[in-house]
Amino acid sequence: MDNNWVQIRAGRSNTKMVGMARANFPQVPEFPLGQGTRIPAVSLRSMIAKTIFAISNEESRYTLNGALLILKSESLAMVATDGHRLAHIEKTGENLPNITGERKILIPRKALQELQGLLSNTDATEIDFADDEHQLYFRVGARVLTSRKLSGNFPNYEAVLPRDNSRFLVVRSEELQQSIQRVAQFADERSGAIKIRLEQNELRISSSSNEAGESEDVIETPYNFDPIVVGFNSQYLLDFLKAIGGAGEVRLEFKDAQSAGQMRPEDADEARYRYIIMPMRI
């Protein structure tokens, strides 16, 4: 109607709504023709699920408000960190067209959440990805998702990857998750800290607080290194265990009580997945 009004009639109902001029609608960016690469949909969906929880929630840490996608001609990887923990996954044996050398793209959390939804509701085996100076483009089937790039430099994550974590143990993922969930109910509500004590063939998980009480769980598992006691945020541990699912075993690797610990699935498939978490003073 005149002045951009809209009229809707249905039976005896008559509604008029105020509209806006079409010219006011933002111009929708179009997917660049002849550019970009193709990424396996299943691989990308798995990578997002295994890293998105480690993205920082602090708006002031702008470059940590997204995940870093690393593309090579025969592999892709994704990294996310909030400064307290870091999730890294790499999948080799891929064939990414139009990729030479190494390309790093910082994808905002909101874009990853939207992309995760699209990938969960598509039969497409591959998606098209392209970018320009300011925008990211993801074509999933008949849908195109565009997002502004995050500016700035992602931290040098390779510098914090542990290399001397020689003490380790392997435990069933489901058993560890259930044990942490039980013990974490008695952890300090603010910090969520639990204590992990490794002794001869034994993993002890404990917590205590003045308000709730205390709790300890013991898991028998092969361990033949020097004893070690280290504290962690229980929710950080649970985030990783939920991401890998309840099946299989998980490997915990330590250097000492002051250094970052590393967790990774023991039954590694073609994707290399590891999770680095900083210890807490308890």
Secondary structure in CASP SS format (residue, H / E / C, confidence):
PFRMAT SS
TARGET T0000
AUTHOR 0000-0000-0000
METHOD secondary structure of the structure
MODEL  1
M C 1.00
D H 1.00
N H 1.00
N H 1.00
W C 1.00
V E 1.00
Q E 1.00
I E 1.00
R E 1.00
A E 1.00
G C 1.00
R C 1.00
S E 1.00
N E 1.00
T E 1.00
K E 1.00
M E 1.00
V C 1.00
G C 1.00
M C 1.00
A C 1.00
R H 1.00
A H 1.00
N H 1.00
F C 1.00
P C 1.00
Q C 1.00
V C 1.00
P C 1.00
E C 1.00
F C 1.00
P C 1.00
L C 1.00
G C 1.00
Q C 1.00
G C 1.00
T E 1.00
R E 1.00
I E 1.00
P E 1.00
A H 1.00
V H 1.00
S H 1.00
L H 1.00
R H 1.00
S H 1.00
M H 1.00
I H 1.00
A H 1.00
K C 1.00
T C 1.00
I H 1.00
F H 1.00
A H 1.00
I C 1.00
S C 1.00
N C 1.00
E C 1.00
E C 1.00
S C 1.00
R C 1.00
Y H 1.00
T H 1.00
L H 1.00
N C 1.00
G E 1.00
A E 1.00
L E 1.00
L E 1.00
I E 1.00
L E 1.00
K E 1.00
S C 1.00
E C 1.00
S E 1.00
L E 1.00
A E 1.00
M E 1.00
V E 1.00
A E 1.00
T E 1.00
D C 1.00
G C 1.00
H C 1.00
R E 1.00
L E 1.00
A E 1.00
H E 1.00
I E 1.00
E E 1.00
K E 1.00
T E 1.00
G C 1.00
E C 1.00
N C 1.00
L C 1.00
P C 1.00
N C 1.00
I C 1.00
T C 1.00
G C 1.00
E E 1.00
R E 1.00
K E 1.00
I E 1.00
L E 1.00
I E 1.00
P E 1.00
R H 1.00
K H 1.00
A H 1.00
L H 1.00
Q H 1.00
E H 1.00
L H 1.00
Q H 1.00
G H 1.00
L H 1.00
L H 1.00
S C 1.00
N C 1.00
T C 1.00
D C 1.00
A C 1.00
T C 1.00
E E 1.00
I E 1.00
D E 1.00
F E 1.00
A E 1.00
D E 1.00
D C 1.00
E C 1.00
H C 1.00
Q E 1.00
L E 1.00
Y E 1.00
F E 1.00
R E 1.00
V E 1.00
G C 1.00
A C 1.00
R E 1.00
V E 1.00
L E 1.00
T E 1.00
S E 1.00
R E 1.00
K C 1.00
L C 1.00
S C 1.00
G C 1.00
N C 1.00
F C 1.00
P C 1.00
N C 1.00
Y H 1.00
E H 1.00
A H 1.00
V H 1.00
L C 1.00
P C 1.00
R C 1.00
D C 1.00
N C 1.00
S C 1.00
R E 1.00
F E 1.00
L E 1.00
V E 1.00
V E 1.00
R E 1.00
S H 1.00
E H 1.00
E H 1.00
L H 1.00
Q H 1.00
Q H 1.00
S H 1.00
I H 1.00
Q H 1.00
R H 1.00
V H 1.00
A H 1.00
Q C 1.00
F C 1.00
A C 1.00
D C 1.00
E C 1.00
R C 1.00
S C 1.00
G C 1.00
A E 1.00
I E 1.00
K E 1.00
I E 1.00
R E 1.00
L E 1.00
E E 1.00
Q C 1.00
N C 1.00
E E 1.00
L E 1.00
R E 1.00
I E 1.00
S E 1.00
S E 1.00
S E 1.00
S E 1.00
N C 1.00
E C 1.00
A C 1.00
G E 1.00
E E 1.00
S E 1.00
E E 1.00
D E 1.00
V E 1.00
I E 1.00
E E 1.00
T C 1.00
P C 1.00
Y C 1.00
N C 1.00
F C 1.00
D C 1.00
P C 1.00
I E 1.00
V E 1.00
V E 1.00
G E 1.00
F E 1.00
N E 1.00
S H 1.00
Q H 1.00
Y H 1.00
L H 1.00
L H 1.00
D H 1.00
F H 1.00
L H 1.00
K H 1.00
A H 1.00
I H 1.00
G C 1.00
G C 1.00
A C 1.00
G C 1.00
E E 1.00
V E 1.00
R E 1.00
L E 1.00
E E 1.00
F E 1.00
K C 1.00
D C 1.00
A C 1.00
Q C 1.00
S C 1.00
A C 1.00
G E 1.00
Q E 1.00
M E 1.00
R E 1.00
P E 1.00
E C 1.00
D C 1.00
A C 1.00
D C 1.00
E C 1.00
A E 1.00
R E 1.00
Y E 1.00
R E 1.00
Y E 1.00
I E 1.00
I E 1.00
M C 1.00
P C 1.00
M E 1.00
R C 1.00
I C 1.00
END
